[in-house]
Amino acid sequence: MDNWIFYALPIVGALHIVEEYVFPGGFAKAFREMLPRASHLFTVRFHLAVNGVFFVLCIIGALVGKANLMLSLSVYGLIFANAVLHIRGAILRKGYYPGVATGVLVYIPLAAYAYLHFVTLEQLSWGQAGISFLLGVLYMVVLMISVLGQQKREIDNAETSKE
C-alpha cells in the first residue's frame, strides 16, 4: 500500500535531473560559477557520473523498498541533502538555482513524509531513521569526493605528461 513511496524515487529523481539540465536547465554552468576554482573538474563526465550513480541509487531504493527500510529510505536522506545544497545555491546566487524548485517542492516534503510515515507506523525507530538519513548524506559526500578526486587525478596526470 505504501510502496508508492519507493516507486516515487526514480520518478522524482528524473524530474530533478530534467529541471537541472533540460528545463530550464543551466545547472552545469551555475555549478561551475558557484565553485570557480574547481570549475575545471566539472566536466560532462562528472555530471554524467554523479547523476548516473544518483539515479541507480533511486532505482535500488525503489527495488529494495520495505525489505530494508534503512537502506531504501537512505535515498531520501540523499535527496534531502541534495535539496539543501540547491537551496544554498539559490541563497548564494540571490535567485533561482537549477534544481531548487524540485528540491523544495518535491524532495524535502517527500523525504519528510517518507521518514515520518514509517516512524509513525513504528516500522522504523527514530534512531534507525537518523542513521538512514545520515547514510543518505554520506552518499552525497562520498560521491562528490570520489568523482572530484578522480577528475583531479586525471587533470594532474595530464599536466604531468605535458611536462
C-alpha positions, 0 to 999 in steps of 0.5 A, a space after each residue: 500500500 505504501 510502496 508508492 513511496 519507493 516507486 516515487 524515487 526514480 520518478 522524482 529523481 528524473 524530474 530533478 535531473 530534467 529541471 537541472 539540465 533540460 528545463 530550464 536547465 543551466 545547472 552545469 554552468 551555475 555549478 561551475 560559477 558557484 565553485 570557480 576554482 574547481 570549475 575545471 573538474 566539472 566536466 560532462 563526465 562528472 555530471 554524467 557520473 554523479 547523476 548516473 550513480 544518483 539515479 541507480 541509487 533511486 532505482 535500488 531504493 525503489 527495488 529494495 523498498 520495505 525489505 530494508 527500510 534503512 537502506 531504501 529510505 537512505 535515498 531520501 536522506 540523499 535527496 534531502 541533502 541534495 535539496 539543501 545544497 540547491 537551496 544554498 545555491 539559490 541563497 548564494 546566487 540571490 535567485 533561482 538555482 537549477 534544481 531548487 524548485 524540485 528540491 523544495 517542492 518535491 524532495 524535502 516534503 517527500 523525504 519528510 513524509 517518507 521518514 515520518 510515515 514509517 516512524 509513525 507506523 513504528 516500522 522504523 525507530 527514530 534512531 534507525 531513521 537518523 542513521 538512514 538519513 545520515 547514510 543518505 548524506 554520506 552518499 552525497 559526500 562520498 560521491 562528490 569526493 570520489 568523482 572530484 578526486 578522480 577528475 583531479 587525478 586525471 587533470 594532474 596526470 595530464 599536466 604531468 605528461 605535458 611536462 
